[in-house]
Amino acid sequence: MAGAKNHDYHILPPDAVPLIGAVSALTFTSGMVLYMHEMASAMLVLGLGIAGLIATFFIWFGKIIKEAHAGDHTPVVQLHLRYGMILFIASEVMFFVGWFWAWFDFALFPNQLAEVVGGKFPPVAIEAVMDPFALPLLNTLILLCSGTTVTWAHHSLIHGDREGLKKGLWATIILGLLFSSIQAYEYAVAPFAFGGNTYSSAFYMATGFHGFHVLVGTIFLIVCLVRTYKGHFTPRQHFGFEAAAWYWHFVDVVWLFLFVVVYVWGGWGAAYH
């Protein structure tokens, strides 16, 4: 029969959503540029871009869920979705490599920035740094526990334990929100502000972007929790949850490097706040 499907791939029909997403992304970035230049129309353009991106997320992800329920996500399609998530996480790894590279460059070669930092790291302008064995250590334990709970949820899903899946997701989400709350408090009481020297700039950019990733991961898990209550995911087909779990473990690992490199090693010898 002409047009009959005789392969395991899912061929997508023409759709305007990718175009809408691209235009929304351009509008968003344009709004950010206008905002940085304090233009009067900045907030309108920025708002339209954000609204378009959010609409794109809801529509596009909704279509993916419908495709999964329709049986379009064959084992081959699921494999390629996993490849895509692996490549996405790899790109995120390289994003953080850039911040770690900057941090090591500032810390290992302070003499090259003698006029700015006084030839030492942390710079002379930093009178005290965050005590790594106070709030940062607490947040480290929280994230390690959250990695355990999301693994619990994953194993419960694989073995058909829906209650264990829900409890594991609830625990992970609560721990993620607790981490974000503690980090917000840490920023509020930090002994140095953003900018002004290499230490504070690199510190807030690295830990701040990680905090943003924690928020994104928490939203990711909340969506998985809502889908769980709707009866989605089966032991054999649950890529949406699997992607969220992988992302959360990535966030955990990055934080371990941040804790050791930025908090412990980066502030070694300085006075603690």
JOTATA-V854090 format. One record per run of one state. SS is the DSSP state (@ for helix, = for strand, . for the rest). FROM is the first residue (numbers start at 0). TO is the last residue. If there is no record, write none. Layout:
SS:FROM:TO
SS:FROM:TO
//
This chain:
.:0:15
@:16:35
.:36:40
@:41:68
.:69:73
@:74:107
.:108:108
@:109:116
.:117:127
=:128:128
.:129:130
@:131:157
.:158:160
@:161:188
.:189:196
@:197:228
.:229:237
@:238:264
.:265:270
=:271:271
.:272:272
//
